């Protein structure tokens, strides 16, 4: 804490400067871009896979999508699957935009379950964790999927786009929902070698805990997958081998901690195929889905002059200097 003798005028000027800088950043922020690409159904490690992906790509919505980005396996960078900005930008979509996105999805339930656009449930209070971690989630009655997604995104500092992609990647919940998918929506608590832990069942439970886990990885980056050179396997079967991946950012490390496999050459050679017995599609499908729905995953909109926090490097947003509002009296004067 700074000395209380610091001139108040200097504090006020600094506070105004911080607000002006924030305004410049906000004014320069690109408007939420139009959805690029169509909807693709994708499984995680051994789930729905590439055959479902190809089937959904034939849907008219996909073919007619404006600005759809065509991707091929050579463009996939295992060390930079998504930028920190695109992963942690919790303001990437409003609740209304998420609802519009779900309304536009070519949804065909596999049982009597509703599409996400029509889904709602009561939510429960979730306490704030620690500085920099998830803020409190206030409960609500009959909250829509769009509201849950955007509230969780805001609480935990994760992009709602990432949560939408995760729901599709894990359970095809955007396009092919079913009862089992709602229980296991984001694959949280679902190890590769056993069934999911039932205490984490339920849509809200799954979405919140996945976002919480991403923030946990971010605030405590001490897991097996972190920024730097780390070995990443191709399959739960260790006999399939691994290669060293130079993980470039926290967002990509988060994805590997959540789904600890990379696509092999067979998977990358034919994005619409199944690959071989060692192929896994989880992180590849995350990249494909994000690319098709929202454009290139690895963009960073702000020049370095704004500092790393403008692009949410390391998942950390910009904060005003603590000394600006470190005095209760000055808070009243500035309020």
N, C-alpha and C positions, 0 to 999 in steps of 0.2 A: 504494500500500500504506500502511496506517495505521501509526502508531508502535507498537513492541512494548510500550510502557509503558501502553497502554490497559488499564484494569482487566479482568481475566479475567471477573469476575462480570458486568460489563456485556455482554461478548461472549456469555456463556452466556444471559443474559436475552434478548438480541436474537435469538439463534438459536432459543430456545424460542418467542418471539413470532412469528418467521417461520414456524415449524412449525405453530403454532396457527392463524395466518392461512391457511396452505395448507389446513389441515384444515377450516376454515370454508368455503373455496371449494369443496373437494372434496365436503363434506357437502351443500352447497347445489346441487351440480351436478345437473341433471336426469338421471335414469336414461336410458340409451339408449332413445329412443322406438321404439315399434313401427313396423315398416315401413309408411309411409303410401303407399298407392297401389300400382299394379301395375307390370309390366315393359313398357317401351316400346323398340322398336327404332328407332335413329336413326342417320343417317349424318352425316358432318361437312359439308364444304362442298358437294361434289357427289356424295356417296356414297349412302347408303340412303334418306335423305329422309323426307318426311312420309307417303308411301303405306305404307311398312313400319310406321311409327308407328301409323297407324290400324288396320292389320291386327292388331298385337299387342294394342292396346287392346281388341279384341273377345274376347281370350282370357278364359275364366272366372276365372282367377286375378286378372286386372285388375279385373273387374267386382265380385268378391267382396272386394277389399281393404278392410280396415277403415281409416276415416279418410282415404280417398283425397281429395286436394285437387284440386278442379276449377280449372283455370287458363284464362285467355283472354289474348289478345295485349295487351290494355290493361294487364295487370298486369306485363308485362315491362318492367323498367327497365334500359336498356342501360348505365347508369352504376353499377348495383349488382346484378350478376347473382347474387352469393353473398357472404355476410358473411365477414370474415376468420376468425371463429370456426369457421364450418362448413367453411371451406376448409382451415384449418391444424390442426384438432383431430385429432391422430393417435390419440387414445384413443376416438374416436367409436364404434368397433366392435372387439370382440375377434376373435381368430382363429376361435373357435367361432361367433360371431355372423355373421361373413363366410361361414363354411361353411354355416350354416343358411340364410342369404340365397341362396346359390348352389343349395343343395338344393331350395329352393322355387321357383326360376326355371322358367318354362315353356320349357325348352331343346329345340330341334329342330335338330341340326347339319345343315349344308348339304352335307356330305360325310362321310367316315368319321372325322372328328375327334371327340374326346371333348367333352362339355360341361365347362365350367370346374369344376364340382363334382367331376369325376373326373380332372382334369388334374393332373399333377405333373412336376417336372423337377429335375435337379441345379442348384444355384446356385453362383455364384462369389464370391470375396471382393472387396469394394469398399472401398477405403480411405476413411477420413474426409477431408474436404476442408479445412475451416477452421472456426474458431469461429462458430457460428450456421448453418453449412451442414450437409450430410448427415453423420451419424455413420457409422462403419464398418458394413458389412453382412457378417456372418459367413456363410460358405458352408454349405450343407446338402445332403444326399443325398435325392433323391426328395421334394422339398418340394411340398406341395399349393399350388394357386393361392391358397387362403385364407391359408396361411402366408406365401407370397411377398408378397401384398398387405399384410398387417399388418406384416410385418418391414420392408418398404420404407417404409410409412407412418411407422413409428416412427423409422426411421433418418433420414428426410428431413423430418419434421415436416409431413406432409401427411395429410389425412383419408383413411382407407380408403374412405369413401363417395365422395369425389372420384375416387379411382382406379377404383372400380367404374363410376361414371357415365362416366368417360373411356373405359373399355374398351368400353362399349356405344355411346357416341356415335361413336367412331371406327370400330369394326368389328362392332358388334352381337355382341360375343363372349360376352355373358351369355346371350342367347336364340337366336342363329343363328350359332354358331361354324363356321369352316372352317379349312383349313390356311393359307390366305393370311392370314386374320385373326390367327392365332397368331403368324405372322411379323411382322406389322405392328400388333400389339395396341393400342398407344396412339397410333399415327400419328407416333411420334417419328422424325425424319429423313426425313419424307415431305413434300416441298414440293408446292405446288399445280401446279407446272409441269413436274414430272419424277417419275420413279419413286422409291421409297424407297431410301435408302442401305442396302445389304445388311449393312454391318458392324454395324448396329443391329438386325438381325433376331432374332427369338426372344422368347418371352413375358417371361421374367425381364429380359432385356436392355431390352425396351421399357418395362416397368413401372418399372424402376429409373431409366432415363434420363429418363423423363417426370417422375418425382418430383424427380430431381436438377435438371432444367431449371426446374421450378417454384421450387425453393429458390434456384437461381441468379438467377432474375428477382427474387426477394424480397430476397436479400442484396445484390444489385447492381442496384438499380432505375433503370437508365440506358438502358433500351430505348426504342423509339418509343412504346410504350404505357405510361403511368405515371399516377399520381394527378394529377388536374387536367383541364383542358379539352384534348382531343386529337381530331383528325379520325379517324374510323373509317369505312372503306369498307363497301359492301354486297356486294362481289363482287371476285374477282381481276381482273375486267375494269374498269379505271379509268373507263370510259365510264358505268358504272352509278352513279357518284357516291359521295359520302360526306356525313356530317354530323358536327358537333362533338359529342362525348360528354363529359360531365363525369364522369370516372372517379372514383368515391368512395373506393375502397379498393384495397389491394395485390392482393387475391384476384381482383378483376375485371380489374385490369391484367394479371395473370398469364394469365388466360383469353384476353385479346386478343393478348398476345404469342405465345401458342401457336396460336390460331386468329384471325387478324386481321380478322375481319369481323363485322358486326352484321346482324340480320334487317331487311329493308325492310318497308314497309307491307303489301305483298302477302303476305309470309310471316306477318306478325302478324295479318292479317285473317282467315286461315283456317289454324288450327294443324294441321289434318289434311290440308291441301292442299299443293300443290307450290309455290305462289306464282307468280312470273313468271320471266322469263329472268334477271333480276338477283338473284333470291332466293338466299340461302344460309341453311342451317339449323344450322350447327355450334354456336354459342353459344346459340341458341334451344333446340336440343335438349338441351344441357347443363342449361339451366334447367328444361325440361319433365321430363327424366328425374329430376333431383334432387327436384323437387317431387312427382312421382308416387311415388317410392320412399321418400323420407325426410322429406317435408313442406317447409315454406317454407324456401328457401335463405338468406334474409337475416336470420334470427334472431340475436340476441345475448342469451345467458341472464343475464349478470351486470350489476347496476347499476353506474353510473360510480364509485361509492364505492370499488370494488375496484381501480380504476385500469384503464388500457387493456390491460395485459398479461393480465388475467383473461379478456378477450374476444379475446386473441391478435391485437390490432390490429397491423397491419404484419407479421403472421406471427411476432411475437416473444413467447415465453412469459415468465412471471414467473421471475425469478432471485432467490435469496437474496443479500443484500448481500455483496460480495466480502470485506469486512473480517471478516465473521463467521468465516470459515474461512481466513484469510490467513496463518496461522502453523501450522507442522507440529506443534508441541507442543500447541496448542489443538485441532487436529484430533484428536489422540489422546485428549485429555481429553473432547472432545465425542462421540467415536466410540462 
